Amino acid sequence: MEGRDPVSGVTMGVEEEFLLVDPVTGVTVPRAARVLALAGRRPPPAPGAGFHAELQSTQVEAVTGVCTGLRALRHQLRQGRLRLAAAAAAEGVRLVSTGTPVLACPDPPFTEGERFTRISRMYAGVVGGYQSCGCHVHVGVQDRETAVGVLNHLRPWLPTLLALSVNSPFDRGRDTGYAGWRMMEQSRFPGSGVPPWSDSAAGYDRQVERLVDGGVLVDPAMTFWLARLSPRLRTVEVRVADAAGTVDEAVLQAALTRALVRRALDDLAAGREAPRVCDQVCAAAVWSAARYGLEGPGVHPVREAQVHATALVDELLDRVRPALEEAGDLSEVQTVLAKIRRVGTGAARQRRAAGGAGPAGAIPMLVQQTAPGAWEPPERVRMGVR
């Protein structure tokens, strides 16, 4: 996009999770603390942006500041990736954006910290080696009552956002047969999946409190729902997408998510209640999206019928087209969608890059598309071979 961003009145921000891998073997390595220390030596790319640790010491996170347009968001996403990639290279490792570890690896140590320790003790084997990475989109909604209504309207569309984002076909050296295996990993946690319907902010809080009181969540700030009210910010946080292979795909998730929120706000203002889609049908739709991505059937949560995944994408785009046009985002969204349909989702590209070499063959492609131009591979390095 050229020129200045149009001002939409609805803000957004993105959190991106990445893995660190050995440049020779492609196996994940526990260097997060050192990489984050290097990345943090310079001022952040924008106010509110920064870099953070995750549960596992093989993972790092880049966070954008608050953005009103896609141009600023794209710049911050690119700068965050370049900064982390440069810090990783200085530590002798590489940054990759993929939903799950591509190659077999030992369980890494957990990141130090009291809360991480509580999480590791509560979930035991479920989090042992859990190195899943996602792309989380925050969209500003000023009051919690409205935000709960927005969540209700988002529920049917979360599986389609997942299908567009799938980027985890491999897991620890095997082809899982899924396009988005990360979602299968996440489903092991209590209360995962599409958030339940809530009739009010108080009702939403009661549902969270029940899980905390039942001893399955560390605290009210921790839920595993694929969309939720942010525990820290005045935002709706959508966490359904796999780690985005490219900046373009992260921008696409942000643009579509914001447009869905804007459409939900319009529906709420007009008194249109969200469809009360069945929890089990939503779960089936999430599973189908994770299994096939865009290359097979999907489940229509409202019609409760099997349709092709691309038909769901077309329906989503029709639903949010006015919001995208108003924000000036439609052309960019259409361009990225057309590219995905032409070259495939992240999962399809990983499988194509792997070819006959097996999962290790996908690593160079992942490194290069995560932060293009951030580094040049050593001449004698062959990923996956010592």
Disulfide bonds with the S-S distance in Angstrom:
none
